[in-house]
Amino acid sequence: MRHAPDHALRLIEFEYDGEDRLLVIGDNGHGTLLELVLVPAADPGRVIHADRLRPSLFEYLR
């Protein structure tokens, strides 16, 4: 999980419930794609979600 933000394939800023968030798509260092959500988006300091990349987010890799 620590590898993904530093080697991100995509960074997507979005708003959820009035809070700016940063979606990071990257790999875990072993080839598995991950999705992470960090807050706040401007100065990410906290991971609030981490999981394998869901198919619904594959579109961001195009």
Residue, then its C-alpha position, 0 to 999 in steps of 0.5 A: m500500500r505504501h508503494a502505490p502513492d509514490h508510484a501512482l498511475r493515476l491521481i483523481e481529485f473528487e469531492y465526497d460529502g463536502e470534502d475534497r479527496l484524492l483517488v490514487i491508482g497504483d500498484n503494490g510493488h508486486g503488480t497488483l493494482l490498488e485503489l486508495v483514497l487519501v484526504p485531504a486532497a490538497d495535502p494528503g496525509r491520511v488513507i481512508h480507503a485501500d483495496r484492490l482496484r475495482p473494475s468500475l474504476f478501470e476507465y481511469l486507466r485509459 
